[in-house]
Amino acid sequence: MCECGLVPAAEAGFVRPQNLGGSMTWLQSGGPFPTGGLVLTVTYSTGNQSSYLHLPLLSPVLCPVFGRSLYEGSLNLHAAGPVKFPTPARRILVAEEWLFAPVVLAEAEAGVAARKASSGDTAFIEVFAPDKLAPRLGLSPGGTVVVRVLSGDVLDLAA
């Protein structure tokens, strides 16, 4: 088991991130955040409580990025139109390609957006993080927040 209580990715048949060194500490410490990215104003909504279905696939990839376990839910955001992740990190998880992009929320919190490649560019952005982000951001359903979707290149996931 890894330090966040999960079965090591190699044992679970998943890809693990490489040694992140100093380049990813902002995802573990909450700052300072990288600059740039796709800036969007998005609307928060509650979900249908289905993100737990993705956690067995995503946790082995994202737990090491954050250095701890993921919150057992996600932050559901909706943009005005389809959002293409800028150069997303791509991983095959149980025969399906997934796309990953780090997200900075209100310049105060960070998470990683994840979606199946087969879903295409959609207005829905599902963000995973170690903490329940909505209360940390003071969001209630229908509230808006400015986010920056960063290139997946900064995730430094293993090939």
N, C-alpha and C positions, 0 to 999 in steps of 0.2 A: 504494500500500500504506500502511496506517496504521502508526503507530510500533510496533505489536505484530506486524507482519509479515503482516497480512491485507489482502485486497483491500477498499477502502473499500466500505461498505454500499451506497451509491448505485450503484456499479458492479456489485455482486453482486445487486442487486434486493431488498435487505433494508432494514429500517428501522434507523436508527442512533439511539442515545441523544442527547439534546440536550447542550449544554454543561453539565457537571455542577457547575461552580463548586465551592463549598465544601461543598455538602450531601451529597456522596457520597464525600468523602475517606476516611471510615472503611472503605469497601470496598477502597480502595487501600492504606491504611496499617495496617489492622487495629485501629482504635480511635480515639477512644472510640466505643463502639457506641451506637446509639439505644436508648431504653428501650421497654418495652411489647412487644406481640406475643403470639402464641399459644405458650404454654410447653408443651413435650412432652418426655417421656422416650422416646427411640427406640432401636432396636437396629440396630447396623451389620451388614451382610452384604456379602460379595463379590458382584459382579454376574456377568453373563454376557458381559462385555467387549463390549457393543453400544453403549456411549455414543459411541464414535467415529463412529457413523452419524449422530448428531445434531450433532456439532461443526461441520460445514460450514454448518448453519442457524443455530446458536446463537452461534458465535464472532463474527460481525459485530455482533450485538446486545450480547453480554456483554464482549467484549474492551475496548471503550471504557469500560465501567463500572468494570472493574478496572484499566485503564491498562496492561495487558499481556496476553499470550496465555494462553489457558486450558490447564490441565493436560489431557492427552489421556486423560481418564477422568473418572469421577464418584464421589461418595460415595453409596452406596446405604443408605438408612435406612428402617426399617419402624416405624410407630406401631402402637399397640394396636387402632386402628380407623381408619376413613376420616378424612382430614385435608382440610379445605377451606381453601385459601389465603385469608387475610384480604385482601380487596380486591386481587386480583392485578393486576399489569400485564398487559395483553393485547396480543398482536401477531399479525398474520397472516404466516406464513412459508410460502411455497410453497403457498398455498391452504388451509392449516390454521391454526386458531387455537391459539396457545400461551399458557400462563399462567406468569408469573414472580413470585417472591416472595423477597426477601432472607432469609437465615437466619443467625442468630448461633449458633455451636456452642460449648458449654461456656464461654461468655463469653471465648473465647480466639481463635477463628477466625471468618471470615465467608465465605459463598458465596451463590449464588443458586439456588434450587430452580426447576426448569422441568419442565413437563409439557404434553402436548397436552390441550386442553380436552375433546376427545372421550373421554379416559380417565376423566373424572369425578373425584369426590372419592374418592381411594384412600388406603390406608395406606402406600403406597410414596412416598417422597420422594427424588428424585434431585437431588443438589446438585452444581453446577459451580463451580469456582474456579480460580485460576491455579496453585495448589499441590496436591499430593497430600495431602488432608486427614487420612486415617486415621492415618498415622504422626505427623503433627503433633499429633494429639489423643490419641495413645497407644492407638488403637483396634485391636482384633483382632476377627475375626468372632465375633458373639454378644455383644460388648460393648455397653454402653448409654452414652448421652450425652444430656444435657439440651440442647435447642435452643429457640430462639425464632424462630418464623416471623413475619416482619414484613409489614406492608402493602406491596403492590407500588407504592403511591403514592410511596414514598421512592426508587424507582428512577429516576423522572424520565425515562422513555423517551419518545422523540419520538413524536408522533401519526402 
